[in-house]
Each structure stands twice: as C-alpha cells, then as structure tokens.
Amino acid sequence: MTDTAARRVTVVGMDGRRLSDAARHSLGECRIVAGAARHLDAVADLVAPGAELLPLGGLAPALDRIAAATAPAAVLASGDPGFFGIVRALRERGLDPDVHPAVSSVAAAFARAGLPWDDAVVLSAHGRAESGRSARRALAAALAHPKAAVLTAPGTAGPEAFVGPLLRAGRTVYVAQRLAAPDESVVEAGPADADRTDWAHPNVVLAVDPGRAVAPAMAWMPGHQGAPDGWALPEDAFEHRASMVTKPEVRAFALARLAPRPGTVVWDVGACSGSVAVECARFGAHAVAFEQNAEDCARIRANALAHGVHVDVREGRLPEAFPEAPGATGPGGALAPDAVFLGGGDDRVAAEALRRFRPERVVAALASVDRVATVHAQLTGAGYRVEGTQLQASRLAPLPNGSLRLAAANPVTLLCGTAAPDDP
Ligand SMILES: C[S@@+](CC[C@H](N)C(=O)[O-])C[C@H]1O[C@@H](n2cnc3c(N)ncnc32)[C@H](O)[C@@H]1O
C-alpha cells in the first residue's frame, strides 16, 4: 500500500451528498477527471481550471488513458467504488487508487425501505447480460433467499427481468430508481408493475420475503450462510408418505452431483416428499418441485416451511405439467434448470426433461433395474457423459439381545449425466 498522498489516481464515490474535504482537495489537484456526464456536472466547480474532463462513455478507453497518463487523475463513480465498482478495473490495470467511498446504492435502497440488510444477498446482474445468464443467475439467487438486492443493468438484466417473477413468488419488491438524483423514485411494486418496462436507470431491485423482512436472529456473516449445518438429513427430517422418501445415503450422492448452490436452479422431478428439493434449497439453489399428487404437494410445502426454505411447488402430471417454454419466467413459466433430479416419473418424463430443458447436470435415481439401460441410453443419446453407480446401504440396527445387525436398504441405481463441455 502506498501513502495516499503519493497515489496518482483518485476515485471519488458519488451519492448526491457533499464530498468530503479530502475528496474535494484531491479532485482540485487532478489534471484529468473521468466520470459519467451527471457526475462531471456535479463536480464542475471543484475541478482545477484547464483540467481535462473525460466522459465515461466507453469505460475501457478512458481507463486505459488514465493508466497511461503521468498526471494526477480522478475517476468519479456511483456509490462505493470498491463495491461492484471501478476500483476492480483500475487494479486490473496495475493502478493503486486512493478511494473516497460514498454510500452504496444498495445501502441507500435498503435505507429508503427502512430495512436492515446484513441478512441480504447482493446480486449483480451486470456482466454477460447479453446472454441473459447474469440476470437468470441473479433471479435464481433472489428467489432462493428471503432478502435480496439486485444491481440491475439496462436491457435483459433490467427490473423487468425480476419484478414479475419475484412478485409471483410472494416477495415484497421495491425498485429504487436514480437514488440521490433530483428525480429519485423508490416504489413498492404492485401487480400492475409485473410487466412494466419503463423503469428509470440506474436502479436497484430489492426483494423481501414479508415473513422474514427482519431475520429471527442476527447472523454473523452477511447473505447466504454457506453450506447448511448438516445435510443428507435422515428420513424423519421430512414428512413423507409410507417411507416414499429418497434415503439419505442416496440423497448425499445425488446432492453431490446436482451441485446446488446460490444462483443455480434445481428441479426435483417426481418430488414426492420433496426431500431433494428442500436440501437443494438449503444449499442456496432455487428449487422447483414437480409432483402430481396433491397431498404430496402439501407435504413438500410443509417440509420446505419446516426447514425455512422456499420451494416452488408445481402440481400436475408430467410431462404435460412441465412449463411450456423453457426458461420462461412469466405466469406458469419457470427458470430453466441447471440440474434435474429424476426421482419419479417414467421414461417419457425423463426423455422430455432432457430434450426440452437440456440441464447441465442430471441425476436419475432408479429402483427398477429395467429402466437403467433405457435411461442410460437416453442420457448418452442426448450427449451426456454418464456415470452409473448402484448404491446399497446397510445400516447398523439393534437386535433384541443387544447386539447389532446390518439392516439392508433397497438398492438404487444412480445415473449421473453431465453435459459435454461444448454443449450449449
Ligand atoms: C456497477 S454497479 C455500481 C454499484 C456502486 N458501486 C454502488 O456502490 O452503488 C452499477 C449499478 O449500481 C446501481 N446504482 C448505481 N447508482 C445508482 C443510483 N443512483 N440509483 C439506483 N441505483 C444505482 C444500479 O443497479 C447500477 O446498475
């Protein structure tokens, strides 16, 4: 770390408030000042006469110019420039900036809503927005977590990608537009806003589960709490019908291959008790459970509630009950899956899930040996690399005389498919 006085590049965060004396002093020394037009306007009377003003239209050329210069330069940025901001890009160019942070838009948005946010996940939908991937990942994480802030980007990652699906999931949704600007507007979205497209940028979307707007206990680490405190939970951690629940030994291996985590979508197909969906949600994935039996659907909801997670339960007979358009997030739509667990349903269900949704990972749990060759052929035919394992656990159980026996559980074959790397 260099003495701040010796640093050539200064970064000044802007949040509409008066800049600190130190930031004002640094700005006055700079020969180049780069920033968005609105930020340059705001500091016009602080910049030295003759200093070059560099509007940040294309970010990379302006930063390259600053990196190549020898004169002191400043970059103006929104909020806290060290938080999803310009400091990263400057560091990548080998610069060691002197940073004067302002209040982050996320902090300001939660403040406007009057909510604590140490329990929130903060998601950036910036990045590979053209493919919609950043927005999809951010939405999956926001749906899975009781409190989320999304840094949006105009286009496919704007509020229109988030507001409707989050409202339909029962969240209270706020859109904080142009914070600290004279036309700032923070609105709680209502049903009429679900399809709205005329949001003002920049903006932050907040989504809050009304039942958990204030977490029951203060966490020690912000956001998602990481791996749950125990997984591959025993059968009796779930309500189930006549022992129709994936056994923990099998579930452990299935979870390892499904790789549930924040930002991913996992479908539990033929979910029954929903034990797989609930465990995926505990790892931070957005879990969708497809189940045709209404009583089982009620049990899945109860199991999710008991474990404090959100599972999107879809009642209906498969494959007809699969969402029409893969990836559609409108009413009846569902985010396309990263991983699918085939715990129920027949070969036609498996075939349709693979053909229509092409998840990156598939795990099929098969009790019937007849189906092993068929599903294996479906997976390899669809271009998956397939690993097959028969699992047969024997648990220690007491005998009446006090000694122990091995109680065998039914063997299950797990077929795990991974999409080849060059797959879309
Ligand atoms: C690259 S991030 C920068 C975040 C910034 N470092 C901060 O701490 O606020 C850009 C995103 O921040 C949010 N943002 C920045 N300024 C904002 C403002 N004045 N009002 C609302 N959102 C803003 C928007 O989501 C925008 O797309």
The ligand as a Gaussian input file, in Angstrom:
#p B3LYP/6-31G(d) Opt

LIG

0 1
 C      -21.553000      -1.223000     -11.443000
 S      -22.748000      -1.111000     -10.185000
 C      -22.070000       0.078000      -9.137000
 C      -22.500000      -0.009000      -7.703000
 C      -21.902000       1.103000      -6.888000
 N      -20.511000       0.895000      -6.689000
 C      -22.606000       1.287000      -5.533000
 O      -21.995000       1.043000      -4.509000
 O      -23.757000       1.703000      -5.551000
 C      -23.959000      -0.202000     -11.054000
 C      -25.326000      -0.459000     -10.503000
 O      -25.479000       0.196000      -9.245000
 C      -26.811000       0.640000      -9.090000
 N      -26.818000       2.086000      -8.943000
 C      -25.766000       2.897000      -9.063000
 N      -26.136000       4.170000      -8.829000
 C      -27.447000       4.175000      -8.556000
 C      -28.409000       5.142000      -8.248000
 N      -28.085000       6.427000      -8.155000
 N      -29.696000       4.773000      -8.035000
 C      -30.021000       3.476000      -8.112000
 N      -29.164000       2.508000      -8.410000
 C      -27.901000       2.836000      -8.634000
 C      -27.541000       0.172000     -10.331000
 O      -28.073000      -1.104000     -10.072000
 C      -26.435000       0.102000     -11.343000
 O      -26.752000      -0.695000     -12.419000

